[in-house]
Amino acid sequence: MSERFSGIPLAAVDFYEQLALNNTKTWWAEHKSEYDTFIRQPLEALLAELEGEFGSGHVYRPYRDVRFSKDKTPYKDHQGALVGVEDSIGYYVQISAAGLYIGGGWYAASSKQTQRYRDAVDSAAVAALIPALAKARKGGLELGGDLMKTRPRGVDENHPHLDLMRQKSVLVSHQYESPAWLDSRTTLTRVRSAWRAITPLVEWLADHVGPVDEGIPSEPE
């Protein structure tokens, strides 16, 4: 059972600043206890307190998959945690040298998901997506995600929702740069508030984008 969440220590930000300069197995082994105390355990406690409202989540592994990467540094420069509600769809929180990132939505598309999304935007279902995005913006989150440079093939240039049709993923998020309240329970309040603002969007995406159907979804970056 996780301890009561009391905040994410500011030392977590310092940890990732130091990791950027010392991304080696030797340094990690020497500082693993700091990672556990300042980062992993607080995130697990945070997820535990949010589970009743948003569902069970998990903290990602800190190790990078370097098999197909030119960058062979072994550890991620951030630590993310996800409450998934569908493949590649859910609520996300992350700590790094940049501070605290809170977000959610649909972060990695399969071709079937993309087609279902565009079909939904091209239907009456879009009437629920627009206010869902508006609620997220009102909650202080910005719309992001991968965007096509042009319009999808077969989509009219005068389509009333062309901006949404160009989205290849739909994310809303806010980045806090080491806020003074990071090491307090205010962090819980901020994450809960942001996730509540994201909920209509996440639910719409789960209903209309659905499962990947093409292998295992990747981890959000």
N, C-alpha and C positions, 0 to 999 in steps of 0.2 A: 504493500500500500504506500502511495506517495505521500510525502509530508505536505503540510499546508503550504500553498504557494505564498511566498513573501517577496517576490520580485526577482529580476534577473540582475545579478551583481554587475556593477560597472566593470569589474575585472574581466567579464566575458568579452567586452569590447577590446580591452587591453590584450587578452589572450590571442585574439585574431590579428591584432596589429603585430604582435610578436611572431605569430605563425607565418605571416607574410614574409618575414625576414629569415625564418628558420624552418622551412617546410621540409623537414627530414624525419626519418623514423627515430633517429637518436634523440632529437629535441622532443618529439612527441612522447616518447617513452618517459622522458624526464618530467614532463608536464601533464601526463595523463590524468593525474589526480585533480589538477586544476580544471581540466575539461569536464570531468565528471561532476565536480562540486559547483562550478560557476555556470555551466552550460547545460549539460544533459539533464541533471537532476531538476533544476528549475523548470526546464521545458516540460519534463514529464509531470511535474506537479501542476503546471499551468494547464496541460491537457486534461489532467484528472479532474480539475475543478470545472472545466468547460464541458466535460463529457455528458453530463445530464441533459444539457440543452442541445449540443451539436453532434454528439456521438463520439465513439471511441477513436482516438487518433494514435499516431506513432511518430517517434523521432527517427529521422533517417540516420543511416550509418555515416560516420564522418570520413570514411575512406573514399577516395576517388577511384573510378574505374579507368585505369590507364592503358588498358589493352589496345585500344585503337586510337590513342591520343598521342600527339607529339609532346605534349606537356606531361612529364612523368612525375610531377610533384605528387606525393602520395595522399595528401589530406585536403579536403575541401576548405575553402576560405570562408565558409559560413556553416551554420547549422540550422537546418529547416525541420519543421514539424508539420504534419498534414493530418487533417480529418477528412478522409475521402468519403464521398457519398455516391460516387460512380467513377468509372475508369477516367482518370485524368481530370476529375471534377471534384472540387472540395474547398475547404478552408485552410489557409496556410499562414504560418508565422515563422520568422527567421531572425537569427541574431548573427551579426558579423562585425567587422571593423567599421562598417558604415553605420551601425546602430541597429535599430529594430525595424523590421519590415513586416507589415500586416497586409494580407490580401486574400484573394480567393477567386474562384471561377473555373474556367476550362483552360488548362495550360499546355496540353500536348494532343494534337489532333491525329486521328487516323482518317483515311479517306472516307470511310463510312460515316464517321462522326461529322466530318466536314459537310458531306452531302445532306445529312439529316439536319444540320444546323441551317444550311442555306434554304432547304425546303421549308423549315419552320419560319425563317425570316421572310420568306416569300408567301407566307400564308397568314391567316387571321391570328395565328399564335404570336406574331410580332407585337400585337397590341398589349401583351403582358410583359414582353421583354423591355419595351421602352420605359415604363414606370419603374421596373426593377433596376435598370441602369440609373435612372434619375434618383432613386432612393440611395443607391451606393454613392453617387456624387454628393448628395446632400449630407451623407455621413462622412464626407471628407476624403473620399477615395477617388482616384483618377482611373479612367479607362485606359487600358493598355492591351498587350497581347500582340501576336504576330499579325502583320497587315500586308496584304497584297499591294504591289506597286501599281497595278492596274486593276481592272474589274475581272471577276471570274468569267470564263468563257460562256457565252450564251446569255449573259446578264445584260440587260439594256442599260445604256449609259444614263438614261433618265429614270432608272428604277428609284422609287421613293425612299428606299432604305439601302442605297448603294454603299454608304459608309459601313453599314453593318454587314453587308454581303461580302465586303473585302476582308473582314476579319477571318484569320485562320486559327485564332484562339481568342478567348475573351477573358481578360483578367482585369480586376479592379484592385488597387492597392494604395498604400501610403507608406512612405519611408520616414521614420523618425531618426534623427541623428543624435544618438546618445542622449536621450531626454533625461532631465534631472530626476524624473519619477521612475526610471527604469528599474531601480532596485527596491521598488515598493509595490504594494498591491494595486496601485493605480495602473500598472501594466495589465493586470487581469481585467480591470474595468475598460481600458482602451481596446484590448483585443476583443472582449465580449461585445462592446458597442459596435466595433467595425464589422465583426462577423454577423451581427444582427442586421446591419445595413446591407450586407452582402447576401443574406439568406434568400430573398426573392429571386435574385439572379442565379444562385446556385441551384435552387429548386427548379427554375425554368430550364436551365441547362441539363439537369439530371433527367427531366421529363422529355426534352426535345432533342438532345444530343446523344444521351444514353451511353451504352458500353462501347468499348473499342471494337470488339469482334475481330481484332487482328493482332493477336499477341499481347504482350504485357506492356502497359503504359509506362513511359519513362518518368523519372523523378523530376519535379519542378526545379528549375534553376533560378 
